């Protein structure tokens, strides 16, 4: 369990293509304030897709 004031937090990212695929990663709260939108491999589509951070 992470502390509330921890600098690195675990975030969940969901595919914007509507397949329901999710991925988890960590992010530094102090350096990256905006939501992440990396392009990652979506196994249901079998191609690259944009994943958006969910809260």
N, C-alpha and C positions, 0 to 999 in steps of 0.2 A: 504494500500500500504506500503510495507516494505521499509525501508531506504536502500540506496545502501551499506552503511558500516555496516549493521546489522549483528550480529554474527550468528543468527539463520535464515535460509532461507527455504522457502517451495520448495520441490523438487518433481518431478513426476517420478514414477517408472513404467516400462512397463514389462509385462510378457515375459520371454524368450522363451516360448512355442509357440509363434506366434498367440495367441488368440486375441490379441489387448486389453487385460484387463490392466487397469492402476490403480494406487493407489498413493495418495499423502501423504507426511509426512514432518517433519522438520528435519533439520540437522544443527549441529554447525559447521560452516566453519573452525574455528580455530582448533578444535580437530579432525575432520574427513576430511582429504584432499582427500582421495581416493573415488571412486564411491562405493556406497552401493550395496550389492547384497544379501538381506535377502530372506529367504524362507517364502512365504506367501500363503494364501489360494487363489486359482484362481477360481472364481465362474463359469466360463464357462467350465472349465475342471472338476470341483467339486473335486479337490484334491490340494495338496501343489505343488507349482512351485517356481522357482527362479525368482525374480523380480530384474531388473537392473535399476539403476538410469540413466535417460536421461537428456540431456542438451539442 
